[in-house]
């Protein structure tokens, strides 16, 4: 974020609305917030330029596309200095949709989406566990996602 860019209440309200539904027309947001559509457009452009808005994503129900396994993977590295190399190798595996460099017992915590348990086993055995620098992994299969939401930037305290 640019050092001299400061979010105000209107910016937070715009973000809050779009984080729930990124397809919401600027004109609808403008009516709800009692400003012009041009104001929303200008504010969004500034939020993008400041690096606060990094992009727009489509939320897809992977189950309906035939991907029934949503799992998390704790990855132990031989040495933490191997993180960048391992991260590059993980990025080349399309089933890994998120990966984080973490504190705690795992060096990397990743989210992986697969069609079924055979697909998961294949990805783990044939791709992930063959990456140089990975000592071992622990897999956690998700049974349900009870919370999946954006943070409420309007009603939570922030600096």
Buried (B, 14 or more C-beta within 10 A) or exposed (E): EEEEEEBEEBBBBBBBBBBEEEEBEBEEBBEEBEBEBEBBBEBBEBBEEBEBBEEEEEEEEBEEEEBBBBBBBBBBBEEEEBBEEBBEBBEEBEBBEEBEBEEEEBBBBBBBBBBEEEBBEBBBEEBBEEBEBBEEBEBEEEEEEEEEEEEEBEEEEEE
